[in-house]
Amino acid sequence: MKVLIVGANGTLGKAVATELGARHEIVGASRSHGDVRVDLRDTDSVEAMFLDVGPVDAVISTAGKVPFAPLGELTEAQYLEGLQDKLFGQIRLVNAGTPHLRDGGSFTLITGILTEQPILSGAVASTVNGAVEAFVRAAAIELPRGIRINVVSPTVLTEAMHAYAPYFRGFEPVSAARAAMAFSRSVEGRQTGQVYKVW
């Protein structure tokens, strides 16, 4: 298969590329590195990426940023930042990518444990993750031509604990390699509308 990974330059994206690259052709995309460049906040950029890459069998997103701040300090602009990047960015991938996905292909999006296990300063992440998962369930019953869509929801990654440990006290991290296996399950399996938790 030809697999497009958006966010391929990140810790998780690299692990997913390693996991799937043993069996499939990988095309990596990110804002600053990779085979192609893309800004998920810009519809024109997303559409240009698909025109550049051509038909694919699977689209994976390991990208999406959200701000972390105490609830009382969060502004509307910060909520919109998370929505534009991680929610609408991934919706743009699906909307723009569907015509370029081969019959029976798949989308695999990314959320995280904060959908169900909130933390202090994580209100934007929890809100955005919940919306992404709701979108995946809804899209699964409407995508054409046998196209599937799932989402992977990992806990904090071992490799990211140096940056996120203060937010995730008491959480047991998982390796990026373990989280990457869930993306293989989505791409190489046949399920749709699923949330694969890696906790």
Buried (B, 14 or more C-beta within 10 A) or exposed (E): BBBBBBBBBBBBBBBBBEBBBEEBEBBBBBBEEBBBBBBBBEBEBBBBBBEEBEEBBBBBBBBBBBBBBEEEEBEEEBBEBBBBBBBBBBBBBBBBBBEBBBEEBBBBBBBBBBBBEBBEBBBBBBBBBBBBBEBBBEBBEEBEEEBBBBBBBBBBBBBBBEEBEEBBEEBEBBBBBBBBBBBBBBBBEEEBBBBBBBB
